[in-house]
Amino acid sequence: MMFRIFLMFLFTSMFSVSAQQVPTTADAVKESLIQKEKLHKQSLVKNLAFETIGPKVMSGRVVDVEVNPENNSEFYVGYASGGVWYTANNGSSFKPVLDSAPTQNVGDIAVDWKTKTIWVGTGENNSSRSSYAGIGILKSTNQGVTWENMGLKESHHIGRIIIDSNHPETVIVGVTGHLYSNNKERGIYKTTDGGTTWEQKLFINDSTGIIDIDSPLNNTKILYASSWTRDRKAWNFSGSGTGSAIYKSNDSGENWSKVTVANSGFPVDDGVGRIGLAVFNEDIVYALLDNQNRRPPGDADINNNSFNTMGPKAMPGEDFLKLSDKKINAFLKTNGFREKYRAENVKQIIRSGLAKPSELTNFLKTTNAMLFETPVIGAEVYKSIDGGKSWAKTHNNYIDDLYYSYGYYFGEIRVDLQDENGIYVLGVPILKSKDGGKTFKNISQENVHADHQALWVSPNKQGHLIDGNDGGLNMSYDDGATWEKLNVNAVGQFYAINVDNQTPYNVYGGLQDNGVWFGPHNAKHDRSWNQSGHYPWEGIMGGDGMKIEIDNRNPDIIYTGYQFGNYYRIDREKESQTYIQPKPEEGGEPYRFNWQTPILLSQHNQDILYFGGNKVMRSLNQGTDWDVISPDLTQGGKTGNVAYGTLTTMSESPFQFGLIYTGSDDGLLHVTKNGGATWKLINNTLPKDLWVSRVVASKYKKERVYATLNGYRFDDFKSYVYVSDNYGETWSAINSNLPVSAVNVIVEDENSASIIYLGTDNGAYVSFNTGESWEAFVENLPAVAVHDMVIHKESNDLLLATHGRSIYKTNVSQLQKMTADSLQNEVVIFPFKTVKHSPRWGDSYSQWSNTITPELEIAFYSHEGGDKAITISSKGGKVVKTISKSVDKGYNVLTYNLSISEKIRAKLLKKDTSISIEKAKNNYYYLPKGNYVVKIDGAKETFVIE
């Protein structure tokens, strides 16, 4: 009975009606991008450089690969939220080409190789929880040096781009449309003037867009397109409907007719989901369908996707626990448990003795309308040999263990243009067929990540494949028998980040579908690890990596896990993992856990761990035992197939144990001042029902708390940032001059109460006046989503966890001196690090090595921009170097190589005969040991060469 209650709670509960959220318009986004560009130019910190520290070997989700048909070693790769990258050496190295554009969110790319023109449809073509919206279609005629927005700005997500094979100014675009709201700007659009004007050539309805388009090779007069009806909400995803179909055009996209009609042989009902297309020639077309209709009852047990075959009496608990997670997950997925339940959760219930395995089978046999007694049909391959007039399924059996019920996330199919019967379908594995889809073989190998999103099949060399998946890129020359990994780009999609207190300190991060990794912050971001065979970053958890907490007394004790609250206590020294997800008491309602379930180690006692479901649980012994210390702190859940009505963020005040704040995915903020004995709702004056992305108790003022709200799941991209100085009784908006972009994280500086940092879906910002105004980080930081950030206190390093470009780092020690008072000064020169003198300056270790050159970084703040003279003087006041520089208002930095002229050398030697200044092998003279003074206007600062 307990188990039945547990499962039912996952599918249905009462929820108050949400206020209608208004999607952000394309015009508002356009104005925001103009505002952001101005903010970049005026930013006081635009010259503060960030560096990428990786990692890269685990990579991120690929959405498209475009290969030069005349030179297969040249190609472009589009990452879902990591931009577009170009290689001319077969993937040995890449360079990013979208960094000058205002977004890194990619749905599809197309290249006119004759003119080198690149088209990028922004906004990912998948429909996952982190498929970010785009800003229309971008075009570059100079290989990505600059980009022009060619329109379709209300599209949000673009499925496919086709360039006319004979007229490159003619382009066909399939617009998938908004993800979280309905809109009419979706369907098929066409331009004949290179994107200056567009015409909508096909529109189905405001919830149905175009996910795929294909044509015969070099004949874009004939086009096939697949429409897709989908509706995503924070609490539910529906990926099928009668609007999903295949259309055909015989006149280069001017007119379209539906070819999957009744009696065509292709399904036409509500269960028709995402459709992928692969055209072999003018007559032969393959389609991969995600069929969400239910299987006939007699087919429910095919391929052992049900435990019914074992019989409930034949499965004692110990046998159930021996079943592989893959087998259990297959059963759960195909029986309607889309995202809320996984093998580890089920096993934990069995281990605890709260239920027997037989109850799982019995429950799924009930007549509960919210559940399904039989699995979905899943992936199906159809073939037409008469140009789409009729269709026939290519196989007799179900294609199991490809989609489970996640067909909306895949849906790609390819055909070998040299072999009509050679096809490839993409899902969790890649399946290959050499008999036209009658039988399939798995060609995923040990070096290939799961979840395949893109595949290029060479039209002129059989067996040459380039695969794009959730873990990056792979290449094969033997038709998938072996694969090489091409992960040389730092494009990881991070959810969370943390640091420990070791020397050198380690950085920890949880990634989308790539687990949890950690590594030293100063690890070389290069290929040198291939020599030793030891990558400096190490994976410590699988799945979708989530929050990480590290015991500050013993960094070997780590708390982390994967989606929906599956957390562990890891002891790295003992090489042990202990599952710690709290479980309800017998007879109690089960907890709901968010995709990114929050956990929190108490600053006051590192044995105390907080765990956020829909309630707050507290452990006093490192997660071994749990007490519930709150009522339900959400609006109560909502009917759907995605966990909702869950806590998303928690924060405990460093001033007082038990002063705790929580935020939920349905818009509630609470505070307790007595360790959970009583809780108070504190969001009454804030916008309703928005996802609380972060709540932060201030480290500088006990009564102060920050909160950020996120409307992304309503296609509301406004920036919601608030501060309260009375425990949340009243709030003040501090979004001031922020451009429109959903906010993910806010962090206080470690040394200044007035400095706060912010991460949005389109970049990172800093405020020097507690949010009254914001400055944009610019240098070396593309317009990528920043999901999380952390400051390492001892070093003052600020680290950004981006969802698409891995981790960036910069040091903010100098920013901490840009206080309100110092910003009024004409010039502030920031302190220098001591320079270690070396007799090898100007020399090299061999004729093949680079010259060893010293560098002095001169960083300073200038109240006004303009020309400045920077002078470097000896201790006695002799000017040894003058540098003229045009500086910006705000933070500036220049590098001086410590060289001096022969004339200055002579004067220094004349004044002090005890020093030696010999000409270096590169014919430079360098400053000797001593104290020197840098002067800029009236400001001065000393540096030392020792």
N, C-alpha and C positions, 0 to 999 in steps of 0.2 A: 504493500500500500504506500509506504514511504517513497519508494522508487517511482511509482506512478504519479504521485503528487509532484515529485521532483521534476519529472519530464514534462508534465502538463504545464507547470509554471513557466517553462521555457517558451511556450507557444502562445499563451493567452493570459492576459490580465487587464484590468480596467485602467484607463488612463484619461485624464482630463483633456478636453479638446484644446489643441495648441492654437495660439493666435496665428493668423495668416502672415507668413513672412514674405517680404517683397524682394524678388531677385534684383540684383544690381544690374542696371542697364549698360549696354555697350558704350553709350555716350558718357556715362559716369566713369567707366573704366578708361576711356580715351582721355578724358580730362585729367584723370588721376595719373596717367602715364606722363602727360605733359607736366603736371605738378611734380612728379618724381624726378623728371629730367632737370627741372629747375632746382630742385632740392639737391640733386647730385652736384650741380655746378656751384651751388652756394654753400655746400656742406663744409663745416669747420674741420671735419675729419676725413675729407675725401682723399688726402694723401697718406693716410695710415694704411699701410699695406697688410693684407692677409696672405698667408701661405697655406696651401693645401698639404695636409699631412697624411693623406690616404684615409683608410686603406683602399686597395683597388682590386685585390685578387678575388674578392667575392662579388664585386661589381653591382649592377642594378638592372632593372627591367628594360629590355629592348623592345621597341615597337616596330621598327622597320630597318631594312638594309637595302641600299640601292647601289648596284654594281655596274661599273662601266662595261658594256658588252664587248667593246673592242680591247679592253685591258682589264682583266679580272682582278688584278692586284690593286686597282684603284676603286675605292668605294666609300660611301657615306653610311653612317649608322645613326639612327635616331633613338634616343633614350626617352622613356616616358616623362621623366622630370629632370633629365640631366643634359638636355640640349642635343645638338647634332655634331658629330665628330667625323673627321676626314682622314683617310689614309691613302698614301700612294705607294706603300711598300708591303701590301698584302697583310696589313694588320700588325706589323712589327711595332709601329708607333702611330699615334693619331694626334691631331690637333683639333681643339674645339672651334667651330666656325659660327656658332650662334650666340657667342658671349656678348656681342655688341647689340643684340636684340633685347627687348624688354621682357622676355620670358624664356624659360628653358623647357616649357611644357610642350611635348611633341605628340601628334597623333599619326602623321604620315609625312613622308618626304618623297619628292619626285625630282629627277634631274634630266635636263636636256643636255646630253653629253656633248653635242656638237657646239653649243654656245656656252656650256658650263653654267647655265642658269639653274639655280636651285629653288624649288618651291617647298615650303614647309607649312603643313597644316597644323596649327597649334591646338593643344588640348587633346589629351590621350584618347585613343580610340577604344580602349577597354573601359570598363565601368566598375572599377574597384573602388574601395573606400578612399583611396588616395589618387584617383585619376583627376588631376587638376585641369581646370578649364583653361582655354587659350584665349587669344585676342584676335583670332581671324587667321588669314593666310598671309604668310610672309614670302618675299621674293628677294633673291640676291643675284646680281649679274656679275659679281666679282669674287666668286667663290667664298662668300661669307664674310668679306671685309665689312660690308654694310648691308643693311636690310631695309626693305620698304614694305609697309603694311598695305596689302592690296585689297583689303576689305573683308567681307563676311565676318565682321567683328562680333556679331551676335551668335555665331555658330557654337562657341564654347568647345565643342569636340568635333574633330574632323576624321572621318573614317578612311578615305582614300582620295588620292590625286592621280589623274591620268592626263599626260601630255599628249596632244594629237601627234601621231607619228609623222605626219606630213606638214603640219602647220603648227610650229611650236608656240605661237601666240594664242593658240586655242587650247584651253585647259578645262577639264571636267573635274569637279570636286563633289565628293559625297560627304554631306554634312550630317553627322549623327545628332547634333543638337545638345541642348542643355541636359545635364545629368540629373539634377534634383528638382527641375521644374519644367513645365510644358512651354514650348515656344514654336512659332510658325517659321522661324528662319532655319529650317532644316529641310533635307531632301537633296536634290541634285542641282548644282549650279554650274553654269558654263560662261566662259569668257572667250571672246575671239580677238581681243585687243590686248592680250598680255596682262589682264587683271584690272584694267582701267574701269571697265564696266562688267557687271554680272547679270545674268538672267536665271531665275529659278525655273528649271525645266521639268522638275518632278516634285510634287508635294503630296504626301499621303495624309497625314494629320499631325497635330501638334505634339504627339508623343511618339512618333515614328520617324526615324531618320535613316540615313544610308550608312551602312557599316563597311561595304566592300563594293568595288568595281573592278572589272577585268575585261580584257579584250584579246583577240588573237594577236600573235606577235606581228608588229608592224602594220596592223590594220585596225585602227581605232574608229573606223566607220561603224564597225559592229561592237557594241558594248553590252555587257551584262552588269546589273547592279542588284544588290540585295538590301532590302529594307529591314529595319529591326524596330519592333515595339518594345520599349523598356521603360520601367519606372523605378527609380531608386529613391528611397527615403532613408533617414538615419536608422529606422527600425525595420525596414523591409525592402526587399528587392524582388521585383517581378520582371523577368527577362523574356517574356513571350507574349504573343497576341496575334490577332487576325491581320494586323498591319504588316507582319513579317512575311516577306515574299521575295520572289526574284522577278526583275524587270529586264526588258531588252530594248535596245535602240539599234536601228539599222541606218541611221543618218547622223552619226557622230554626236549623239546625245541631244539632238533637237527634239525628238519625240520618243516617248517610252510607252511600252505596253507590258502588262503583267503576263508572265508566261507560266507561273505556277498557279493555275486556276483549277477549279473542280475538274476531275477526270483527267488531269495531266499526269497523274502518278506521283505528284509531290504533295505532302500534307498542306492543308489550307486552314486549319482550325486554330483555336486559342493556344494550343501547345507549341506552335511554331516559334522557335527562338532565334538566336543569332545564326546567320548563314554565311559561310565562307565560300568563295568562288575560285575556280581554277579553269581557265579556258585553254584547250589544247589547239583547236583550230576553229574555223567558222562554224563547224557543226557539232563538235564534241566539247561538252562542258561538264565539269564535276562540281558538285555542291556538297559542302559539309554542314549538316543541320544539327543544331542542338534541339532535340525533340523533347519538350517538357511534358508530353502526354504520358500517362501512366501505362505501365506494362500490363498485359492481361494477367489476372491472378495466378494462372498456372505457370507463368514465366518468372515469377518473383524470385525464384531460387537459382536462376541460371548463374553459372560461374561462382557458386557458393557465396553470393552476395547477401545471403540471409543465414542466420543461425538456426532457422527452423529445421534445416536438414539434419541437424544433430539431435534434435529432440530435447525439450527442456529437462527431462529427467536424466539425460545422458551428459549433462554439462554441469558438474559441480564447480564451485568457485575456483578451486585451484586449477582446473583445466581451462576455465575462462581466462584466468590471468596469464596463461601460457600462450594464448592467441596473440598473434602479431598486431601491433597497433594499426598497421596498414589494413589488415582484414577487418578489424573492428570499425575503423574509420570508413571503409568502403560500405559497410552495412549501415552505419549511421547516416552517411551522406545520401545513399540511394534510397533511404526511407524517409527523406524529408528533413533530416536534421542538418540544415545547411551549414550553419556557422556556430551555433551555440554549444555544440557538444562534441567532444573528442574522446578518443580511446582512454586517455589518461584519467579523465573525469569519471568515466564509467568504471574503470578498474578501481579507482579510489573508493567508489561507493561499494563495490564488491568486497574490497579489502576491509572496509570498516564494518562489514556485516549488516549494513542497513538494508540490503536487498540481495536477492539471489539472481543469477543470470537468467533464470526462466522468466522473471518478471519483465525483462526487456522484451522478450518475444510476446508475452501475454499482453503487454501494454500496447504494442504495435498492432495487435489484432483487434483492438477495441474499435468502436464505431465513431470515435472522436473525429469530428469533421475537420479539425485543424491538422490532422495527421494523414499520412498516406499508407495504405496497406501494402502497396506494391511500389517498386522503384520507378523512377522515370525511365523512359526509353533511352534517353541520352544521345550519344553521337551516332549519326547515320550519314552514310555517303550515298548520294544519288548521282546518276549519270544521264546526260541527254546526248543522243547521237543525231538529233535532227534540229539542232539550233534552238533547243529549249521548248519545242512544241510538246514533247512528252519526256517523262522522267521514269527511271527505274532504280530501285535500290540495288546496290552492287553486291550486297552480302546477305546471307540468310540468318546469321547469328547476331546477337547484340555485340557492339564494340564496347566491352566493359573495361574498367580500369584505365580509361582514357580521360573522361570528364568527371566521373561520378555525377554530381549534379551541378558542376561549376562550368557548364558550357559557355555561359556569358563571358567568361574570362579568357576564352580561347577563340575557337571558330575559324582558324586559318587552315587552308588546304592548298597544296601545290601539285603541279603536274610536270613531269619531265618532258620538255618539248621535243625530245628525241625518242620518246617512248610513250605512246598513248596509254599504255597500261601501267606506267610508273607514276604512282601518286604518293604523297606524303600528307599525313594529317597531324595536327599539332594539338597537344593537350598537356597532361602531366608528363607522359613520355611523348616521343615522336614515333609514330607508326609509319612503316613503309609497306607499300603493296606493289608487287610486280605483275599482278594479274587483274588490274583494273578495279581493285577494291573488293575482290572476293575474299582474300585472306590478307592478314597483316603481320608484320614483324616489328618488334620493338627495336629501334636503333639508338636509344639512349644508352650511353656508356658511363663508366665510372668517372669520367672527367667532365661530364655534362650536367649542369643544373637542371632541375625539373621546371615545369611551367613554361612551355614554349610559346612564344608570341610572334615570331617572325622567322621566315626561312626563304633563303635565296637558293634556287636550283639552277646551276649553270645551263644555259641553252646550247653550249657548244662543247662541253667536256663532261661526259656522264660521270656521276659520282662526286662531283665537286659541289659541296654544300656549304653555306654559311648560315648558322643558326643563331637566332637571338632569343634569349630566355630571361627569366627573372634573375639569373645569376650572371648575365652578360653575354659574351660572344664565344662561339665555338666554330671551328672550321674542319671540314672533312674532305679528303680526296678519294676515299674508297667507299662512298655511299653509306657512310655512317658506321662502318666497322670500327674505325678509330677516329678520335677527334683531338684537335689541338685547342687549347684555351687561349683566347686573345684578350684577356682582361688586363690591359695596361692603362686603362683610364680610371681615374678616381670618380666614379659615378654611383657610389653606394647611396641607398635610400634609407637614411637613418630616421628612427623614431625618437630615440632617447640617447643621452650621453651622461657620463659621470667621470670623475677622476679620483685617484687615491692619493695617499700622502707619502708614497715612496720616493726615493731619489735614484734615478730620474722617475718622475711620476708617470703612472700609466693612465691611458685613456680607455674608457669602456663605452661601447655603443651597441644598441639594439637596432637591427636593420629589417626592412621589409623582406620577408621570405629568405633571409640569409643569416638568421640566428643572432647571437651575441658574440662580439669579438672584443679583445683588448690588446693593447700594445703600448710600448713606450712612446711618449709624446715626441721624442726626438729621433725616432726611427727614420732611417733614410728612405725617402720616397723615390726610390730608383730600383734598378734591376740587380743590384749587387747581391741580393739574397739568393739569386739563382746559383751563385757560385757555391754557397754553403748548403743550399737545399733547405734552409730554415727561414720561412717567412716571419718577419718580426711581429706580426699580429697573429693572435691565436684565437680560434673559435672555441667557445665554452658552452654553447647552447644552440639548439636547432630551432626550427619553426620560424615564426616572425618574432624577431628579438624585441624585447620590451624593456621596462625600467630596470635600472641597476642600482643597488645600494651596496656599499663596501664598508665593512666594519673598520672604523678608524683606529682600532687597537690591534687588529690583525687583518692585514689586507688579503690573506688567503681565504677569509670568510666573505663570500659574495652572495647576495640575494638577487636572483634574476629569473627570467623564464620566458614564456612565449604567450601568444594571444589568449584572451579570455581567462586570465587569472591563473594560468598554469605556471606557478612559481616554485623555485627550489632554493634551498640553502646549499651552497657549494662550498666544500672545504678542499681547496686546491692542494694543500699539503697532503691530505689523506686521500685525495682523488675520489671523493665521495659526493653524491648528490642526494639530498633528502627532499621529497615532495612535501610542500608546506601549505597548499591551498586549504583555507578553512572550510570545514563542512558543517552543515546545519545539524542541530540536535535532532534526534529521532522525533518525527511528527512535526517538525518545524518546516517552514517554507524554505526552499533552496535559495541561495544567493544568486543575484545576477552580476556578472562580471563584464566589464567593458573590454573591447578589443585591446586597448592599452590600459590595462588595470593598474591603478596607482598603488605603489607600496612606499613606505617611508620608515627609515630608521630614526628613532628619536635622538636628537642631539644631546639630550640629557642623560641617556643611558642606552648604550649600544646593544644591550640585550633586548630592548623593547622595539618591536616592529609593528607598524600599522599596515592594515590591508583593507583596501576599499572595494567593496562589492556594490550593492545598493545600500548596505550598512557599513559601518566602520568596525573592523575587528582588530583587537590588540593582543599581541603575544608578549609575555614577560620573559620568555625563555627562547628567543631566537626562532620563533615560528613553530615550536614543538606543540604548544597548547594555545588555544585561542579563546578569548572572551569577546562577546558582542558588546560594544559600548555606545551604540546609537540605535535609534529606530531607523526605519527606511528614510533616507535623506534625499529621495528622488520623488518624482510625481507618480511613481507606482508601476512603471512599465508600460508597454504598449504592444498590442497584437501585431505580430510580424515574425519574420524568420531571421532577424538580426537582434542580438541582445541590446536592450534599450531600457532606460530608466536605471542608469548605473552611475557610480562615482567615477570621475575622470581625473581629479586632482585633489591633493591634500597637502597641508602645510602646518607645521607646529612651530609656535613662537620660540625663538631662542631665549626669550626672557623668562618664560614660565612653562614648566612641564604641564601638559594637559590643556594648554590654550591652542586649540586646533581648529583649522578652517577646512571646509570641504566644498567642492563644486561638482555638479552633475552634468551629464550629457543633455538633460532636458531643462537646464536653465536655473537650477536652484543652488544657492550658496547658504551654508550654515556655519555657525561658530559654537564651540563649547569652551567655557572658561574653567571647567572643573573636571577635566578628564573624561568627558562623555556622560556625566550624570544628567546634565540637561543640555539641550541644543536649541539654538535660536535661528530662525530664518532671517537672512540679512540681504536679500536681493529685491525687496519690494519696489525700490525706486529704479531698478535696472531694466533694460529691455527683456522681454519675456521669452522663455523657451529656447534661448540660444545655448549652444554647447559651451560650457565653462572650460576653456582650454588651460587656464592656470589661475591658481590662487596662491599668493605668497605673503607670509607673515614677515613683516619688516624686521631686520636685524638692528635697526637704528632707533626705532620708536615702538614701544610695546603696543600702542593703540593702532598702529598703522598696518594696513593690509592692502595689497594690490590684487586686482582681478582683471583677467582678459576673457572676453567672450568671442565666440567664433561662429559666424553664420554660414560657413562654407556649405553645410549640408542642406541649406535652403537656397543655394546660389546667391547668397547675400555676402558680398565681399567687403563690406565696410569694416573699418578698424574700430573695435570696441575695447578701450583701455580705461581703467578706473583706479582711483586710489581713495581710501578712507582713512581718516585719522581718529576714528572713534569706534573701532572694532566692527565696522560695516554698518553702523547705524545710518550713516549718510555717505553718499559717494560723490566724487567729482570726476568728470571726464577729463582725461589727459591725452586725448588723441590729437589735439591741436592741429598741427600742420602735417600729420601723417597722410600719405596717399592711401587711396582705397586698396586694401589688401587684408585678408583675414589674418588675425593675430593668433600665434601659437604659444608664445612664451615671453615672460618678462622676468628679469633678474636684476637684483640690486648689485651695485659695485661693492667690492670687499673693503674699500678704504674711504669711500666718500658717500655720505648719505644723500647727496644731491644728484648723484650719477646713477642712472638706470639704463638697462639695455633691453632691446625688444627684438623679437624674431617674428616675421610675418611669412605669408605664402609667397612673397616676392622680394625678400631681402631682410637686412638687419639695420638697426638704428640705435643711436645713443642719445640720451638727454643729459644735459649738465645742470638742469634746473628742475628736477623731479617731475618731468613730463610737461612743463609749460611749452617747450618747443623741442623738436627732434632734429638730429643730424643723421644723414645717411652714410653708412659705410659703403665705399665704392671700390677702392683700389684692389684689384685681383679678385673681386667678389661678384660673380654673375648674379643675374636676377633669378635666384633659385629659392625654393621654400626652405625656411629655417624652422625646423621642428622643435629644437631644444638647444639650450646653451648652458655653459657652466664656466665659472672662473676658478682657476687653481689659485688658492689664496697666497701661497708662499711665493710663487713666481709672477703673479698678476697676469697670467696668460688667460685670454678669453678664447674659448673654443665653441665653435658653432657646429651643430649637427644638422646638416642639410639633407633634405629628402630628394637627392638626385646628384649631388656633387661631393659626397662624402664629408670629411671634416676639415674645417678651416680654423686657423689659429692666428692670433696676433697678441702682442703684449700691450697692455693698457696702462702700464705704470706712468707713462707721460700724460695720458689723458686724465689721470687722477689729479694731476697738478693744474688742470684747466678748470679751476673752480670759478665761481661767480666773481670773486675778487680779482683773480689773476687774469681773467678774460678782459678786464678793463685796462690792463697794462698794454703799452705799445708793443713790447716784445717780451716774451719769456723764453729763455733758453733752458732746455731740460738737462738735468745732470748727465754726465758722461760716464761710461764704463772705462776702467783703466785699460790702457793699451799695452800689450806685452811686446817689447822690442825684440826683433830677431835679426841676426846678421844675414839671414837668408832672404830678406826683402829684396825684390828685384831679381832673384835667382829662381831656379827650378831644380827639381830633383834629377832631371835628365833633359836632354834636348827634346824629348817627346812629351814632357810634362808641361802643364800650364805654369806661367810665372807666378810666384808668390807675391801678392800685392797687399799691403796693409790698407785698412779702411777705417776711417773715423766717421761715424754717423752723427751728423749735427742735426738735432731735432729741436724745433722751436715753434712757439706760437706767435703769430703776428696779428695785431688788432686790425691792420689794414693791409690790403694787397698792394703790390707795386714793386719797384726795383729796390733792392737792398744790397749793401756792401757788407760782406762777412769778412772780418779780419781775424787772423790768427797771429798772436804775438808770443814772444818768448817771455820768460819770467822777468827779464830786465826791461820789457816794454818794446823790444824790437819787433816790428811787423815782419813776419816771415812768409805770409801768404794773404792775398786778398782775393776773395771770390765774389763776383757780381752775379746776382740771381734775381729773376723776377719771381716774387713769392705770392702765395695766395693768402687771403684772409683765413686765419685759422691755423691748423696744424701743418707744418712743413718739415721736410727732411731732405738733406742733401748729404752726399758722401764725398769726403775728402781723402785722397790717397796718401796723405802725409808727405808728398814730394815738395821739394823746394828748388829754386833756381840756383845756378852756379854762383851768381852774384850774392845771393842771400847766404849761401854756404860760406863764402869767403868772409863775409861780415861776422857770421857766428864764430868762425874759427879765430878771427882776429880778436874778438871780445873774450873768448874762452879757449885758450890753447890746450886745455886738458881734454877736450872732446875730440872725437874722430868722426868725420863724415866722408866716407869713401864712396866713389861712384859705383853703383850697383851694376850688375851684368846687363841690365836693361837700359843702362845709360841714364838712370835717374839718381838724384840725391834725395835721401830721406831724412826726416827730422831725427836727431839723436834723442837719447833718454833725457827726460826733464819735465818741468811743469810748463804748461802753455795756457793761454787765455783766448777764448773765442768771444768776440764782441759783435753785437748786432744793434745798431742804434745805441741806446743807452744801457742795454743789457749786456752782461758778461757772465761767463762761466768757465771754470778751470777744468782742464783735462790733463792726465798724467800719462807719460810714456815711461815705462819702467823695465 
